């Protein structure tokens, strides 16, 4: 069983949640909970960094869609960082890439979401 690790850091008071491992049915609940918890605090923005994710399936897509909906409801900017086909391809195939603000790196995301 692969463990999904998550680490939260802050840049300019914006939480950055970096995930490493596989996002699947067994590991998505803690991610969803953590994103909801951070969004409830109403930060200026929230960034999730998926560059170290090695598997990204429907549960990962669902977690991002739910987080985006909650962010929209609370008026919090939400950005997703990924530069890998593992994450980007499923988002493109489901057109979820049109719903999310996608970035290649954390610095770009922080700059855009701080504006």
C-alpha positions as CSV (number, residue, x, y, z in Angstrom):
1,X,0.0,0.0,0.0
2,X,1.4,3.3,-1.1
3,X,1.2,6.1,1.4
4,X,0.2,9.6,0.3
5,X,2.2,12.2,2.2
6,X,1.1,15.8,2.6
7,X,3.0,18.8,3.8
8,X,1.6,22.3,4.3
9,X,3.9,25.3,4.2
10,X,3.0,29.0,3.8
11,X,4.2,31.6,1.3
12,X,2.9,35.2,1.9
13,X,0.1,33.7,4.2
14,X,-1.0,31.4,1.4
15,X,-1.1,27.7,2.4
16,X,0.7,25.4,0.0
17,X,-0.3,21.8,0.3
18,X,2.3,19.6,-1.3
19,X,1.3,16.0,-2.0
20,X,3.7,13.1,-2.6
21,X,2.5,9.6,-3.7
22,X,-0.7,8.2,-5.0
23,X,-4.1,9.9,-4.8
24,X,-6.7,7.0,-5.0
25,X,-9.8,5.8,-3.2
26,X,-7.8,4.9,-0.1
27,X,-5.9,8.1,0.2
28,X,-8.2,10.9,-1.0
29,X,-10.2,11.4,2.2
30,X,-7.4,13.0,4.2
31,X,-6.6,15.3,1.3
32,X,-10.2,16.4,1.0
33,X,-10.4,17.0,4.7
34,X,-7.2,19.0,4.8
35,X,-8.2,21.2,1.9
36,X,-11.7,21.8,3.5
37,X,-10.1,22.6,6.8
38,X,-7.7,25.2,5.2
39,X,-10.4,26.7,3.1
40,X,-12.7,27.1,6.1
41,X,-10.0,29.5,7.6
42,X,-10.6,31.7,4.5
43,X,-6.9,32.3,3.5
44,X,-6.3,34.8,0.7
45,X,-5.7,31.8,-1.6
46,X,-4.9,28.1,-1.4
47,X,-2.4,26.2,-3.6
48,X,-2.2,22.4,-4.0
49,X,1.1,21.2,-5.4
50,X,0.7,17.9,-7.2
51,X,4.2,17.7,-8.9
52,X,5.2,14.7,-6.8
53,X,2.0,12.7,-7.3
54,X,2.7,9.3,-9.0
55,X,-0.9,8.2,-9.5
56,X,-3.9,10.5,-10.0
57,X,-7.3,9.0,-10.7
58,X,-11.0,9.9,-10.4
59,X,-10.7,10.4,-6.6
60,X,-8.1,13.0,-7.1
61,X,-10.2,14.8,-9.7
62,X,-13.2,14.7,-7.3
63,X,-11.1,16.2,-4.5
64,X,-10.0,19.1,-6.7
65,X,-13.5,19.7,-8.0
66,X,-14.9,19.8,-4.4
67,X,-12.1,22.1,-3.2
68,X,-12.7,24.4,-6.1
69,X,-16.4,24.5,-5.3
70,X,-15.8,25.3,-1.7
71,X,-13.2,27.9,-2.6
72,X,-15.7,29.6,-4.9
73,X,-18.3,29.5,-2.3
74,X,-16.0,31.1,0.3
75,X,-14.4,33.6,-2.1
76,X,-10.9,32.0,-1.8
77,X,-8.6,31.8,-4.8
78,X,-7.6,28.2,-5.5
79,X,-4.7,27.1,-7.7
80,X,-3.3,23.7,-8.7
81,X,0.4,23.2,-9.5
82,X,1.4,20.3,-11.7
83,X,3.8,19.8,-14.6
84,X,3.3,16.1,-15.1
85,X,1.2,14.1,-17.6
86,X,0.1,11.9,-14.7
87,X,-2.0,14.7,-13.3
88,X,-2.6,16.9,-16.3
89,X,-3.9,14.3,-18.7
90,X,-6.9,13.1,-16.6
91,X,-7.8,16.8,-15.9
92,X,-7.7,17.5,-19.6
93,X,-9.7,14.3,-20.5
94,X,-12.5,15.3,-18.1
95,X,-12.3,19.0,-19.0
96,X,-11.7,19.7,-15.3
97,X,-8.6,21.7,-16.5
98,X,-11.1,24.3,-17.7
99,X,-12.5,24.7,-14.1
100,X,-9.2,25.0,-12.3
101,X,-6.4,27.6,-12.3
102,X,-3.4,25.5,-13.3
103,X,0.3,26.5,-12.8
104,X,3.7,24.9,-13.6
105,X,5.3,25.9,-10.3
106,X,4.4,27.3,-6.9
107,X,6.0,30.7,-7.4
108,X,3.8,31.3,-10.5
109,X,0.7,30.2,-8.5
110,X,1.5,32.5,-5.5
111,X,2.2,35.4,-7.8
112,X,-1.0,35.0,-9.8
113,X,-3.2,34.3,-6.8
114,X,-1.7,37.2,-4.8
115,X,-2.6,39.8,-7.5
